[in-house]
Amino acid sequence: MRYIRYAFLAVLAIILISVALANREFVTLTLLPSGLAAIFGVNQSISLPLFVVILLGVVIGVLVGFVWEWLREHKHRAEARRRAREAGKLEAEVQRLKGERHKGRDEVLALLD
């Protein structure tokens, strides 16, 4: 299984390197469209290689997806915490009831019950 993972990572690295080599041209990214930039008086732009823009888009998309799923699964985590707390209370109650049931009896006989 380890070799399959290494093979997959090697293929992925080759693909990413080939995309980077094929998209080395510089592109200009602008913060706002020209109309809004004129209104706000801000005209921020940066020149980056195209492969950086592509990879940053992928990374930002993955991060947004992780955050979205983490927020979406909040109700499931809360329910799991509630059930774990309830199970702990029930387990403590069972231990208390076992202690009361075998109070004053021989320890060996209590273990056999």
C-alpha positions in Angstrom: 0.0 0.0 0.0 2.9 2.3 0.8 4.3 1.9 -2.8 0.9 2.8 -4.3 0.9 6.0 -2.3 4.4 6.8 -3.4 3.6 6.1 -7.0 0.5 8.3 -6.8 2.5 11.2 -5.2 5.2 10.8 -7.9 2.5 11.0 -10.7 0.9 14.0 -9.0 4.3 15.7 -8.8 5.0 15.1 -12.4 1.6 16.5 -13.4 2.1 19.6 -11.3 5.6 20.2 -12.6 4.4 19.8 -16.2 1.5 22.3 -15.6 4.0 24.7 -14.0 6.4 24.5 -16.9 3.6 24.9 -19.5 2.2 27.9 -17.8 5.1 30.1 -16.9 3.8 33.3 -18.6 3.1 36.2 -16.3 -0.5 37.3 -15.8 -1.8 40.4 -14.1 -4.3 40.0 -11.3 -6.3 43.1 -10.4 -8.1 43.4 -7.0 -11.2 45.3 -8.4 -12.6 46.0 -11.8 -11.6 49.4 -13.3 -15.0 51.0 -12.5 -15.0 50.0 -8.8 -11.3 50.9 -8.5 -12.1 54.4 -9.8 -14.9 54.8 -7.2 -12.8 53.6 -4.3 -9.6 55.0 -5.5 -7.8 51.7 -5.1 -6.1 50.1 -8.1 -4.2 47.1 -6.7 -2.7 44.6 -9.2 0.0 42.0 -9.1 1.8 40.1 -11.8 2.3 36.3 -11.1 3.1 33.3 -13.3 -0.1 31.5 -14.4 0.8 28.3 -12.7 0.9 30.1 -9.3 -2.5 31.5 -9.9 -3.8 28.0 -10.8 -2.3 26.4 -7.8 -3.4 29.1 -5.4 -7.0 28.7 -6.8 -6.8 25.0 -6.1 -5.4 25.5 -2.5 -8.0 28.2 -1.7 -10.8 26.0 -3.0 -9.7 23.1 -0.9 -9.4 25.3 2.2 -12.9 26.7 1.6 -14.2 23.2 1.2 -12.7 22.1 4.5 -14.1 25.0 6.4 -17.5 24.5 4.7 -17.6 20.8 5.7 -16.4 21.6 9.3 -19.2 24.1 9.7 -21.7 21.7 8.1 -20.7 18.8 10.4 -21.1 20.9 13.6 -24.4 19.4 14.5 -23.0 15.8 14.2 -20.0 16.7 16.5 -22.4 18.3 19.0 -24.6 15.2 19.0 -21.6 12.9 19.5 -20.4 15.1 22.5 -23.9 14.9 24.0 -24.1 11.1 23.6 -20.6 10.7 25.1 -21.5 12.8 28.1 -24.7 10.8 28.5 -22.9 7.5 28.2 -20.4 8.7 30.9 -23.3 9.5 33.2 -24.9 6.1 32.6 -21.7 4.3 33.2 -21.1 6.1 36.5 -24.7 5.2 37.5 -24.2 1.6 36.7 -21.0 1.5 38.8 -22.8 3.2 41.7 -25.7 0.7 41.4 -23.3 -2.3 41.3 -21.6 -0.9 44.4 -25.0 -0.6 46.3 -26.1 -4.1 45.2 -23.0 -5.8 46.5 -22.6 -3.7 49.6 -21.8 -5.9 52.6 -21.3 -9.1 50.6 -18.2 -11.1 50.0 -16.0 -9.7 47.3 -15.6 -13.0 45.5 -19.4 -13.6 45.4 -19.9 -10.0 44.2 -17.4 -10.6 41.3 -19.3 -13.7 40.3 -22.6 -11.8 39.9 
